[in-house]
Amino acid sequence: MSDQSAQWWYCLKHQTVEQGAGCGNTDRLGPYASSDEAAQAIQKAAERTEAWEKDPRWSDE
């Protein structure tokens, strides 16, 4: 089991980076290895969503 205090999260509720215990997991993305990675969580999620929307394997057509 990894040390949660060494992990970083992006809190969707407060729109900020948190380390260790913070808001509940339903309100955050992560864990990430660094605060910089956590800070990019929303951008990364948007990029992944865009890629999935363009992927023909996920098309409903």
mmCIF file of the N, C-alpha and C atoms, coordinates in Angstrom:
data_MODEL
# 
_entry.id   MODEL 
# 
loop_
_atom_site.group_PDB 
_atom_site.id 
_atom_site.type_symbol 
_atom_site.label_atom_id 
_atom_site.label_alt_id 
_atom_site.label_comp_id 
_atom_site.label_asym_id 
_atom_site.label_entity_id 
_atom_site.label_seq_id 
_atom_site.pdbx_PDB_ins_code 
_atom_site.Cartn_x 
_atom_site.Cartn_y 
_atom_site.Cartn_z 
_atom_site.occupancy 
_atom_site.B_iso_or_equiv 
_atom_site.pdbx_formal_charge 
_atom_site.auth_seq_id 
_atom_site.auth_comp_id 
_atom_site.auth_asym_id 
_atom_site.auth_atom_id 
_atom_site.pdbx_PDB_model_num 
ATOM 1   N N  . MET A 1 1  ? 0.839   -1.181 0.000   1.00 0.00 ? 1  MET A N  1 
ATOM 2   C CA . MET A 1 1  ? 0.000   0.000  0.000   1.00 0.00 ? 1  MET A CA 1 
ATOM 3   C C  . MET A 1 1  ? 0.883   1.242  0.000   1.00 0.00 ? 1  MET A C  1 
ATOM 4   N N  . SER A 1 2  ? 0.546   2.223  -0.847  1.00 0.00 ? 2  SER A N  1 
ATOM 5   C CA . SER A 1 2  ? 1.390   3.394  -0.952  1.00 0.00 ? 2  SER A CA 1 
ATOM 6   C C  . SER A 1 2  ? 1.059   4.419  0.131   1.00 0.00 ? 2  SER A C  1 
ATOM 7   N N  . ASP A 1 3  ? 2.011   5.272  0.414   1.00 0.00 ? 3  ASP A N  1 
ATOM 8   C CA . ASP A 1 3  ? 1.860   6.330  1.405   1.00 0.00 ? 3  ASP A CA 1 
ATOM 9   C C  . ASP A 1 3  ? 1.029   7.457  0.812   1.00 0.00 ? 3  ASP A C  1 
ATOM 10  N N  . GLN A 1 4  ? -0.198  7.642  1.312   1.00 0.00 ? 4  GLN A N  1 
ATOM 11  C CA . GLN A 1 4  ? -1.105  8.650  0.755   1.00 0.00 ? 4  GLN A CA 1 
ATOM 12  C C  . GLN A 1 4  ? -0.557  10.056 0.942   1.00 0.00 ? 4  GLN A C  1 
ATOM 13  N N  . SER A 1 5  ? 0.251   10.305 1.960   1.00 0.00 ? 5  SER A N  1 
ATOM 14  C CA . SER A 1 5  ? 0.784   11.646 2.180   1.00 0.00 ? 5  SER A CA 1 
ATOM 15  C C  . SER A 1 5  ? 1.765   12.053 1.084   1.00 0.00 ? 5  SER A C  1 
ATOM 16  N N  . ALA A 1 6  ? 2.291   11.077 0.342   1.00 0.00 ? 6  ALA A N  1 
ATOM 17  C CA . ALA A 1 6  ? 3.219   11.372 -0.746  1.00 0.00 ? 6  ALA A CA 1 
ATOM 18  C C  . ALA A 1 6  ? 2.491   11.554 -2.071  1.00 0.00 ? 6  ALA A C  1 
ATOM 19  N N  . GLN A 1 7  ? 1.157   11.408 -2.060  1.00 0.00 ? 7  GLN A N  1 
ATOM 20  C CA . GLN A 1 7  ? 0.375   11.521 -3.286  1.00 0.00 ? 7  GLN A CA 1 
ATOM 21  C C  . GLN A 1 7  ? -0.309  12.881 -3.370  1.00 0.00 ? 7  GLN A C  1 
ATOM 22  N N  . TRP A 1 8  ? -0.547  13.314 -4.602  1.00 0.00 ? 8  TRP A N  1 
ATOM 23  C CA . TRP A 1 8  ? -1.183  14.591 -4.873  1.00 0.00 ? 8  TRP A CA 1 
ATOM 24  C C  . TRP A 1 8  ? -2.507  14.368 -5.591  1.00 0.00 ? 8  TRP A C  1 
ATOM 25  N N  . TRP A 1 9  ? -3.462  15.255 -5.382  1.00 0.00 ? 9  TRP A N  1 
ATOM 26  C CA . TRP A 1 9  ? -4.795  15.152 -5.939  1.00 0.00 ? 9  TRP A CA 1 
ATOM 27  C C  . TRP A 1 9  ? -5.229  16.519 -6.461  1.00 0.00 ? 9  TRP A C  1 
ATOM 28  N N  . TYR A 1 10 ? -6.160  16.530 -7.405  1.00 0.00 ? 10 TYR A N  1 
ATOM 29  C CA . TYR A 1 10 ? -6.784  17.771 -7.829  1.00 0.00 ? 10 TYR A CA 1 
ATOM 30  C C  . TYR A 1 10 ? -8.211  17.754 -7.311  1.00 0.00 ? 10 TYR A C  1 
ATOM 31  N N  . CYS A 1 11 ? -8.565  18.718 -6.463  1.00 0.00 ? 11 CYS A N  1 
ATOM 32  C CA . CYS A 1 11 ? -9.890  18.795 -5.870  1.00 0.00 ? 11 CYS A CA 1 
ATOM 33  C C  . CYS A 1 11 ? -10.824 19.541 -6.815  1.00 0.00 ? 11 CYS A C  1 
ATOM 34  N N  . LEU A 1 12 ? -11.870 18.858 -7.272  1.00 0.00 ? 12 LEU A N  1 
ATOM 35  C CA . LEU A 1 12 ? -12.845 19.456 -8.169  1.00 0.00 ? 12 LEU A CA 1 
ATOM 36  C C  . LEU A 1 12 ? -13.723 20.465 -7.430  1.00 0.00 ? 12 LEU A C  1 
ATOM 37  N N  . LYS A 1 13 ? -13.957 20.215 -6.170  1.00 0.00 ? 13 LYS A N  1 
ATOM 38  C CA . LYS A 1 13 ? -14.813 21.077 -5.357  1.00 0.00 ? 13 LYS A CA 1 
ATOM 39  C C  . LYS A 1 13 ? -14.172 22.451 -5.123  1.00 0.00 ? 13 LYS A C  1 
ATOM 40  N N  . HIS A 1 14 ? -12.893 22.449 -4.804  1.00 0.00 ? 14 HIS A N  1 
ATOM 41  C CA . HIS A 1 14 ? -12.178 23.691 -4.487  1.00 0.00 ? 14 HIS A CA 1 
ATOM 42  C C  . HIS A 1 14 ? -11.284 24.184 -5.624  1.00 0.00 ? 14 HIS A C  1 
ATOM 43  N N  . GLN A 1 15 ? -11.181 23.380 -6.682  1.00 0.00 ? 15 GLN A N  1 
ATOM 44  C CA . GLN A 1 15 ? -10.346 23.688 -7.845  1.00 0.00 ? 15 GLN A CA 1 
ATOM 45  C C  . GLN A 1 15 ? -8.908  24.038 -7.441  1.00 0.00 ? 15 GLN A C  1 
ATOM 46  N N  . THR A 1 16 ? -8.353  23.118 -6.650  1.00 0.00 ? 16 THR A N  1 
ATOM 47  C CA . THR A 1 16 ? -6.987  23.312 -6.176  1.00 0.00 ? 16 THR A CA 1 
ATOM 48  C C  . THR A 1 16 ? -6.295  21.962 -6.005  1.00 0.00 ? 16 THR A C  1 
ATOM 49  N N  . VAL A 1 17 ? -4.996  21.994 -5.880  1.00 0.00 ? 17 VAL A N  1 
ATOM 50  C CA . VAL A 1 17 ? -4.191  20.800 -5.666  1.00 0.00 ? 17 VAL A CA 1 
ATOM 51  C C  . VAL A 1 17 ? -4.122  20.518 -4.165  1.00 0.00 ? 17 VAL A C  1 
ATOM 52  N N  . GLU A 1 18 ? -4.273  19.245 -3.803  1.00 0.00 ? 18 GLU A N  1 
ATOM 53  C CA . GLU A 1 18 ? -4.181  18.816 -2.407  1.00 0.00 ? 18 GLU A CA 1 
ATOM 54  C C  . GLU A 1 18 ? -3.146  17.714 -2.293  1.00 0.00 ? 18 GLU A C  1 
ATOM 55  N N  . GLN A 1 19 ? -2.513  17.645 -1.141  1.00 0.00 ? 19 GLN A N  1 
ATOM 56  C CA . GLN A 1 19 ? -1.587  16.544 -0.868  1.00 0.00 ? 19 GLN A CA 1 
ATOM 57  C C  . GLN A 1 19 ? -2.130  15.736 0.295   1.00 0.00 ? 19 GLN A C  1 
ATOM 58  N N  . GLY A 1 20 ? -2.062  14.405 0.156   1.00 0.00 ? 20 GLY A N  1 
ATOM 59  C CA . GLY A 1 20 ? -2.503  13.526 1.224   1.00 0.00 ? 20 GLY A CA 1 
ATOM 60  C C  . GLY A 1 20 ? -4.002  13.570 1.421   1.00 0.00 ? 20 GLY A C  1 
ATOM 61  N N  . ALA A 1 21 ? -4.418  13.390 2.662   1.00 0.00 ? 21 ALA A N  1 
ATOM 62  C CA . ALA A 1 21 ? -5.844  13.391 2.986   1.00 0.00 ? 21 ALA A CA 1 
ATOM 63  C C  . ALA A 1 21 ? -6.412  14.788 2.743   1.00 0.00 ? 21 ALA A C  1 
ATOM 64  N N  . GLY A 1 22 ? -7.539  14.822 2.124   1.00 0.00 ? 22 GLY A N  1 
ATOM 65  C CA . GLY A 1 22 ? -8.200  16.095 1.833   1.00 0.00 ? 22 GLY A CA 1 
ATOM 66  C C  . GLY A 1 22 ? -9.661  15.822 1.617   1.00 0.00 ? 22 GLY A C  1 
ATOM 67  N N  . CYS A 1 23 ? -10.203 16.407 0.597   1.00 0.00 ? 23 CYS A N  1 
ATOM 68  C CA . CYS A 1 23 ? -11.603 16.172 0.266   1.00 0.00 ? 23 CYS A CA 1 
ATOM 69  C C  . CYS A 1 23 ? -11.797 14.702 -0.113  1.00 0.00 ? 23 CYS A C  1 
ATOM 70  N N  . GLY A 1 24 ? -13.038 14.271 -0.100  1.00 0.00 ? 24 GLY A N  1 
ATOM 71  C CA . GLY A 1 24 ? -13.340 12.880 -0.427  1.00 0.00 ? 24 GLY A CA 1 
ATOM 72  C C  . GLY A 1 24 ? -12.997 12.542 -1.869  1.00 0.00 ? 24 GLY A C  1 
ATOM 73  N N  . ASN A 1 25 ? -12.768 11.274 -2.128  1.00 0.00 ? 25 ASN A N  1 
ATOM 74  C CA . ASN A 1 25 ? -12.361 10.837 -3.461  1.00 0.00 ? 25 ASN A CA 1 
ATOM 75  C C  . ASN A 1 25 ? -13.396 11.144 -4.536  1.00 0.00 ? 25 ASN A C  1 
ATOM 76  N N  . THR A 1 26 ? -14.667 11.287 -4.169  1.00 0.00 ? 26 THR A N  1 
ATOM 77  C CA . THR A 1 26 ? -15.684 11.619 -5.166  1.00 0.00 ? 26 THR A CA 1 
ATOM 78  C C  . THR A 1 26 ? -15.543 13.055 -5.660  1.00 0.00 ? 26 THR A C  1 
ATOM 79  N N  . ASP A 1 27 ? -14.770 13.870 -4.953  1.00 0.00 ? 27 ASP A N  1 
ATOM 80  C CA . ASP A 1 27 ? -14.581 15.272 -5.311  1.00 0.00 ? 27 ASP A CA 1 
ATOM 81  C C  . ASP A 1 27 ? -13.191 15.583 -5.847  1.00 0.00 ? 27 ASP A C  1 
ATOM 82  N N  . ARG A 1 28 ? -12.424 14.549 -6.192  1.00 0.00 ? 28 ARG A N  1 
ATOM 83  C CA . ARG A 1 28 ? -11.067 14.847 -6.657  1.00 0.00 ? 28 ARG A CA 1 
ATOM 84  C C  . ARG A 1 28 ? -10.565 13.840 -7.670  1.00 0.00 ? 28 ARG A C  1 
ATOM 85  N N  . LEU A 1 29 ? -9.551  14.237 -8.399  1.00 0.00 ? 29 LEU A N  1 
ATOM 86  C CA . LEU A 1 29 ? -8.892  13.397 -9.395  1.00 0.00 ? 29 LEU A CA 1 
ATOM 87  C C  . LEU A 1 29 ? -7.516  13.037 -8.881  1.00 0.00 ? 29 LEU A C  1 
ATOM 88  N N  . GLY A 1 30 ? -7.094  11.825 -9.178  1.00 0.00 ? 30 GLY A N  1 
ATOM 89  C CA . GLY A 1 30 ? -5.766  11.418 -8.762  1.00 0.00 ? 30 GLY A CA 1 
ATOM 90  C C  . GLY A 1 30 ? -5.790  9.996  -8.245  1.00 0.00 ? 30 GLY A C  1 
ATOM 91  N N  . PRO A 1 31 ? -4.734  9.567  -7.670  1.00 0.00 ? 31 PRO A N  1 
ATOM 92  C CA . PRO A 1 31 ? -3.575  10.326 -7.218  1.00 0.00 ? 31 PRO A CA 1 
ATOM 93  C C  . PRO A 1 31 ? -2.542  10.561 -8.317  1.00 0.00 ? 31 PRO A C  1 
ATOM 94  N N  . TYR A 1 32 ? -1.731  11.563 -8.086  1.00 0.00 ? 32 TYR A N  1 
ATOM 95  C CA . TYR A 1 32 ? -0.624  11.914 -8.977  1.00 0.00 ? 32 TYR A CA 1 
ATOM 96  C C  . TYR A 1 32 ? 0.670   11.905 -8.179  1.00 0.00 ? 32 TYR A C  1 
ATOM 97  N N  . ALA A 1 33 ? 1.774   11.746 -8.876  1.00 0.00 ? 33 ALA A N  1 
ATOM 98  C CA . ALA A 1 33 ? 3.078   11.658 -8.216  1.00 0.00 ? 33 ALA A CA 1 
ATOM 99  C C  . ALA A 1 33 ? 3.630   13.018 -7.789  1.00 0.00 ? 33 ALA A C  1 
ATOM 100 N N  . SER A 1 34 ? 3.121   14.105 -8.398  1.00 0.00 ? 34 SER A N  1 
ATOM 101 C CA . SER A 1 34 ? 3.637   15.434 -8.065  1.00 0.00 ? 34 SER A CA 1 
ATOM 102 C C  . SER A 1 34 ? 2.518   16.467 -8.107  1.00 0.00 ? 34 SER A C  1 
ATOM 103 N N  . SER A 1 35 ? 2.772   17.609 -7.503  1.00 0.00 ? 35 SER A N  1 
ATOM 104 C CA . SER A 1 35 ? 1.782   18.682 -7.523  1.00 0.00 ? 35 SER A CA 1 
ATOM 105 C C  . SER A 1 35 ? 1.606   19.222 -8.940  1.00 0.00 ? 35 SER A C  1 
ATOM 106 N N  . ASP A 1 36 ? 2.676   19.232 -9.729  1.00 0.00 ? 36 ASP A N  1 
ATOM 107 C CA . ASP A 1 36 ? 2.585   19.696 -11.121 1.00 0.00 ? 36 ASP A CA 1 
ATOM 108 C C  . ASP A 1 36 ? 1.655   18.804 -11.941 1.00 0.00 ? 36 ASP A C  1 
ATOM 109 N N  . GLU A 1 37 ? 1.767   17.496 -11.761 1.00 0.00 ? 37 GLU A N  1 
ATOM 110 C CA . GLU A 1 37 ? 0.873   16.564 -12.460 1.00 0.00 ? 37 GLU A CA 1 
ATOM 111 C C  . GLU A 1 37 ? -0.577  16.797 -12.032 1.00 0.00 ? 37 GLU A C  1 
ATOM 112 N N  . ALA A 1 38 ? -0.811  16.964 -10.744 1.00 0.00 ? 38 ALA A N  1 
ATOM 113 C CA . ALA A 1 38 ? -2.160  17.197 -10.241 1.00 0.00 ? 38 ALA A CA 1 
ATOM 114 C C  . ALA A 1 38 ? -2.734  18.506 -10.778 1.00 0.00 ? 38 ALA A C  1 
ATOM 115 N N  . ALA A 1 39 ? -1.896  19.523 -10.900 1.00 0.00 ? 39 ALA A N  1 
ATOM 116 C CA . ALA A 1 39 ? -2.344  20.824 -11.402 1.00 0.00 ? 39 ALA A CA 1 
ATOM 117 C C  . ALA A 1 39 ? -2.813  20.736 -12.857 1.00 0.00 ? 39 ALA A C  1 
ATOM 118 N N  . GLN A 1 40 ? -2.317  19.754 -13.594 1.00 0.00 ? 40 GLN A N  1 
ATOM 119 C CA . GLN A 1 40 ? -2.686  19.572 -14.999 1.00 0.00 ? 40 GLN A CA 1 
ATOM 120 C C  . GLN A 1 40 ? -3.848  18.591 -15.178 1.00 0.00 ? 40 GLN A C  1 
ATOM 121 N N  . ALA A 1 41 ? -4.472  18.157 -14.095 1.00 0.00 ? 41 ALA A N  1 
ATOM 122 C CA . ALA A 1 41 ? -5.498  17.114 -14.148 1.00 0.00 ? 41 ALA A CA 1 
ATOM 123 C C  . ALA A 1 41 ? -6.677  17.480 -15.034 1.00 0.00 ? 41 ALA A C  1 
ATOM 124 N N  . ILE A 1 42 ? -7.190  18.693 -14.926 1.00 0.00 ? 42 ILE A N  1 
ATOM 125 C CA . ILE A 1 42 ? -8.351  19.094 -15.726 1.00 0.00 ? 42 ILE A CA 1 
ATOM 126 C C  . ILE A 1 42 ? -7.989  19.146 -17.205 1.00 0.00 ? 42 ILE A C  1 
ATOM 127 N N  . GLN A 1 43 ? -6.829  19.701 -17.521 1.00 0.00 ? 43 GLN A N  1 
ATOM 128 C CA . GLN A 1 43 ? -6.384  19.766 -18.918 1.00 0.00 ? 43 GLN A CA 1 
ATOM 129 C C  . GLN A 1 43 ? -6.211  18.364 -19.487 1.00 0.00 ? 43 GLN A C  1 
ATOM 130 N N  . LYS A 1 44 ? -5.606  17.484 -18.717 1.00 0.00 ? 44 LYS A N  1 
ATOM 131 C CA . LYS A 1 44 ? -5.375  16.109 -19.160 1.00 0.00 ? 44 LYS A CA 1 
ATOM 132 C C  . LYS A 1 44 ? -6.707  15.380 -19.376 1.00 0.00 ? 44 LYS A C  1 
ATOM 133 N N  . ALA A 1 45 ? -7.659  15.578 -18.472 1.00 0.00 ? 45 ALA A N  1 
ATOM 134 C CA . ALA A 1 45 ? -8.974  14.948 -18.608 1.00 0.00 ? 45 ALA A CA 1 
ATOM 135 C C  . ALA A 1 45 ? -9.681  15.453 -19.857 1.00 0.00 ? 45 ALA A C  1 
ATOM 136 N N  . ALA A 1 46 ? -9.589  16.742 -20.134 1.00 0.00 ? 46 ALA A N  1 
ATOM 137 C CA . ALA A 1 46 ? -10.218 17.309 -21.328 1.00 0.00 ? 46 ALA A CA 1 
ATOM 138 C C  . ALA A 1 46 ? -9.589  16.738 -22.597 1.00 0.00 ? 46 ALA A C  1 
ATOM 139 N N  . GLU A 1 47 ? -8.271  16.597 -22.602 1.00 0.00 ? 47 GLU A N  1 
ATOM 140 C CA . GLU A 1 47 ? -7.572  16.022 -23.760 1.00 0.00 ? 47 GLU A CA 1 
ATOM 141 C C  . GLU A 1 47 ? -7.999  14.575 -23.982 1.00 0.00 ? 47 GLU A C  1 
ATOM 142 N N  . ARG A 1 48 ? -8.121  13.817 -22.913 1.00 0.00 ? 48 ARG A N  1 
ATOM 143 C CA . ARG A 1 48 ? -8.539  12.408 -23.027 1.00 0.00 ? 48 ARG A CA 1 
ATOM 144 C C  . ARG A 1 48 ? -9.975  12.305 -23.527 1.00 0.00 ? 48 ARG A C  1 
ATOM 145 N N  . THR A 1 49 ? -10.846 13.168 -23.022 1.00 0.00 ? 49 THR A N  1 
ATOM 146 C CA . THR A 1 49 ? -12.240 13.164 -23.465 1.00 0.00 ? 49 THR A CA 1 
ATOM 147 C C  . THR A 1 49 ? -12.326 13.471 -24.951 1.00 0.00 ? 49 THR A C  1 
ATOM 148 N N  . GLU A 1 50 ? -11.577 14.458 -25.400 1.00 0.00 ? 50 GLU A N  1 
ATOM 149 C CA . GLU A 1 50 ? -11.570 14.805 -26.818 1.00 0.00 ? 50 GLU A CA 1 
ATOM 150 C C  . GLU A 1 50 ? -11.073 13.637 -27.670 1.00 0.00 ? 50 GLU A C  1 
ATOM 151 N N  . ALA A 1 51 ? -10.034 12.975 -27.212 1.00 0.00 ? 51 ALA A N  1 
ATOM 152 C CA . ALA A 1 51 ? -9.485  11.830 -27.946 1.00 0.00 ? 51 ALA A CA 1 
ATOM 153 C C  . ALA A 1 51 ? -10.512 10.696 -28.018 1.00 0.00 ? 51 ALA A C  1 
ATOM 154 N N  . TRP A 1 52 ? -11.208 10.434 -26.920 1.00 0.00 ? 52 TRP A N  1 
ATOM 155 C CA . TRP A 1 52 ? -12.221 9.375  -26.908 1.00 0.00 ? 52 TRP A CA 1 
ATOM 156 C C  . TRP A 1 52 ? -13.381 9.710  -27.843 1.00 0.00 ? 52 TRP A C  1 
ATOM 157 N N  . GLU A 1 53 ? -13.772 10.989 -27.867 1.00 0.00 ? 53 GLU A N  1 
ATOM 158 C CA . GLU A 1 53 ? -14.880 11.397 -28.721 1.00 0.00 ? 53 GLU A CA 1 
ATOM 159 C C  . GLU A 1 53 ? -14.543 11.231 -30.204 1.00 0.00 ? 53 GLU A C  1 
ATOM 160 N N  . LYS A 1 54 ? -13.263 11.314 -30.532 1.00 0.00 ? 54 LYS A N  1 
ATOM 161 C CA . LYS A 1 54 ? -12.823 11.173 -31.919 1.00 0.00 ? 54 LYS A CA 1 
ATOM 162 C C  . LYS A 1 54 ? -12.460 9.730  -32.279 1.00 0.00 ? 54 LYS A C  1 
ATOM 163 N N  . ASP A 1 55 ? -12.413 8.863  -31.304 1.00 0.00 ? 55 ASP A N  1 
ATOM 164 C CA . ASP A 1 55 ? -12.020 7.469  -31.527 1.00 0.00 ? 55 ASP A CA 1 
ATOM 165 C C  . ASP A 1 55 ? -13.202 6.677  -32.117 1.00 0.00 ? 55 ASP A C  1 
ATOM 166 N N  . PRO A 1 56 ? -13.063 6.150  -33.315 1.00 0.00 ? 56 PRO A N  1 
ATOM 167 C CA . PRO A 1 56 ? -14.175 5.429  -33.936 1.00 0.00 ? 56 PRO A CA 1 
ATOM 168 C C  . PRO A 1 56 ? -14.615 4.182  -33.173 1.00 0.00 ? 56 PRO A C  1 
ATOM 169 N N  . ARG A 1 57 ? -13.748 3.639  -32.331 1.00 0.00 ? 57 ARG A N  1 
ATOM 170 C CA . ARG A 1 57 ? -14.119 2.465  -31.533 1.00 0.00 ? 57 ARG A CA 1 
ATOM 171 C C  . ARG A 1 57 ? -15.185 2.794  -30.497 1.00 0.00 ? 57 ARG A C  1 
ATOM 172 N N  . TRP A 1 58 ? -15.345 4.082  -30.167 1.00 0.00 ? 58 TRP A N  1 
ATOM 173 C CA . TRP A 1 58 ? -16.312 4.493  -29.154 1.00 0.00 ? 58 TRP A CA 1 
ATOM 174 C C  . TRP A 1 58 ? -17.511 5.194  -29.780 1.00 0.00 ? 58 TRP A C  1 
ATOM 175 N N  . SER A 1 59 ? -17.633 5.148  -31.074 1.00 0.00 ? 59 SER A N  1 
ATOM 176 C CA . SER A 1 59 ? -18.737 5.808  -31.773 1.00 0.00 ? 59 SER A CA 1 
ATOM 177 C C  . SER A 1 59 ? -20.019 4.988  -31.658 1.00 0.00 ? 59 SER A C  1 
ATOM 178 N N  . ASP A 1 60 ? -21.134 5.687  -31.439 1.00 0.00 ? 60 ASP A N  1 
ATOM 179 C CA . ASP A 1 60 ? -22.438 5.034  -31.376 1.00 0.00 ? 60 ASP A CA 1 
ATOM 180 C C  . ASP A 1 60 ? -23.062 4.885  -32.748 1.00 0.00 ? 60 ASP A C  1 
ATOM 181 N N  . GLU A 1 61 ? -22.413 5.382  -33.763 1.00 0.00 ? 61 GLU A N  1 
ATOM 182 C CA . GLU A 1 61 ? -22.962 5.336  -35.121 1.00 0.00 ? 61 GLU A CA 1 
ATOM 183 C C  . GLU A 1 61 ? -22.721 4.001  -35.773 1.00 0.00 ? 61 GLU A C  1 
# 
